[in-house]
Amino acid sequence: MAHALIQVDVQQGVATVTLNRPERLNAIGADMREQLHAALERLEHDAAARVVVITGAGRAFSSGGDVKEMAERRAAGAPTRREPEVVPMRDRILLRMQQLSKPVIAAVNGVATGAGMNLALGADLRIASDKAVFGQVFVKRGLHPDWGGTYFLTRLVGLSKALELIFFGELVPAEEALRIGLVNRVVPDAEFGAAVRDWAEALAAGPPISLRLAKRGVYRNLQADLASALEYETYAQQIVWQSEDAGEGIRAFVEKRPPRFQGR
């Protein structure tokens, strides 16, 4: 097997997926794309994993696409980045993250630029170390944003701010990323690992059926009108109402104790 560019560890309901190329700031090349997609596919069917956390080894989350690899491909006269082996795998990763039946957290431990930033934006939630830095650096290379940047940015920070970030490609420190809505939380670097675990384990203790349908509803209803959104909510509520977890949640409230959800 090729070098494990993606490492997966499952503990207490939390699957930690680590981009493992620290010597290159976790730059995303072809092998890493394939291994990341394969890991997400496996985790979709792993009942022990209730939450997925994506993070980076070393001092970076991911510096984005492998620019050195791009330079080598251009020098060798390789086709453009639209060739089938690149684009569908990139797209399949982002679609799998959004369609995954469990919450996905990007734990941004350091540099997250270009495709690395957009990979983080493709997660459901983002928690960042105060040492993290973000950047839509495509323009600095004469490239166009990919990995969903033009889709996610506008939805998170609004049209004008998204265009500013894309047009200038300037780096955004963690606290500014929090202020403009790129991330949900920023924590001191010394507390980062513990904060990520606490957040992920809290989600893992939640009701899996309810979380799965809520995630699907939020993404579905981004494109829906009000009537359609209300119809979906009624459908989802009917499903969870019949679950054992709903009964447990109601009993726990009445008995004034924490619920113990089993995903049934």
C-alpha positions, 0 to 999 in steps of 0.5 A: 500500500502507498504511504498513509497520507490519510490516517484514521483513528476512531475512539469514543464515537469520534473518527479523526481523519488526519492529513498526513504529509507534514513535510509538505504542509499537507499539500493535497496531491493525487494519492491524498485525494484518493486516500481521503475519499476512501476513508470517508467512504469507509466511515460512512458505514462504520457504526463506531464513528458517529462524528468525523473530525478532519485535521492536519499533521504538524503545523498545517491543516493543508496548504492546498493543492500541491503546487510543486506537482502542478509545476512538474505536470506542466513541465512534462506537458501534462493535460490541464487540471480538468482531466477526469482523474483530478476533477471528479475525485475532488468533487466526490470528496466534497459531495461525500462530506456533505452527504455523510450521514454524520457531522463533519468537523474541520479542526484547523490546527494551522495554515489552511490556504487554497484547496486546504481552506476550501476543504475546511469550508466543506465541513459542517463545522469549523474549530480553529487554533488561534495560530490558524490562518486562512487564505484564498491564495489562488489569485496569487498563482494565477489560478481560479478557486476550486474545491468549492470555494466560490460556493462555500465562501458566499454562503458563509461570509456574504457576496462582497466579503467572498469576492474580497477574499478571492480577488486579493488572496490575502491571509486571514488570521483565526480571530478575523476568520471568527469575526466574519463567520468562516469558523465557529470557534477559535481556541488557544493553541495549547487547548486546541486538542482538548477543545476539539475532542470535547466538541466532537464527543459532545456531538457523538453523544447526540442522537444520530438519527436526529443529527443525520436528518437535520444535516440533510434538511439544512443542506437540502433547504438551502435551495428550497422554498419555505413550503418545501422546507416545512414539508421536509421538516414534517417528514423528518420529525415523523421519522425521529418521533418513532425512534427509541432515541426520541423516547429516551430524550423525552424520558431523560427530560422528565427524569432530569438526567442526561439522555443516553442515545443509541441511534435507534 
